[in-house]
Amino acid sequence: MAKCTICGNKIAELFLEKLKGTIIKKPGKSKQYPVCFECQKKFKNHEELMKEIK
């Protein structure tokens, strides 16, 4: 089970182990950062999400 990069909560999984949330990638990097649905609601656009990812 994956954890949210921003808040650290566990992310629920859907059918076939898909995350109930999204995966963010930094430009030019190959590392993926999972983000939960609640953090997606708080930070509306991609730039705000990128600022919160450390």
Residue pairs with C-beta under 8 A, 6 or more apart in sequence:
1 10
1 11
1 13
2 10
2 11
2 13
2 19
2 34
3 9
3 10
3 11
3 34
4 10
4 11
4 21
4 34
4 35
4 36
4 39
5 24
5 33
5 34
5 35
5 53
5 54
6 35
6 36
6 39
6 43
6 49
6 52
6 53
7 36
7 38
7 39
9 36
9 38
11 19
11 20
11 21
11 34
11 36
11 37
12 19
12 20
13 19
13 20
14 20
19 34
20 36
20 37
21 34
21 35
21 36
21 37
21 39
21 40
22 34
22 35
22 40
23 32
23 33
23 34
23 35
24 32
24 33
24 34
24 35
24 46
24 49
24 50
24 53
25 31
25 32
25 33
26 33
26 50
26 53
33 53
35 49
35 53
39 49
39 52
40 49
43 49
43 52
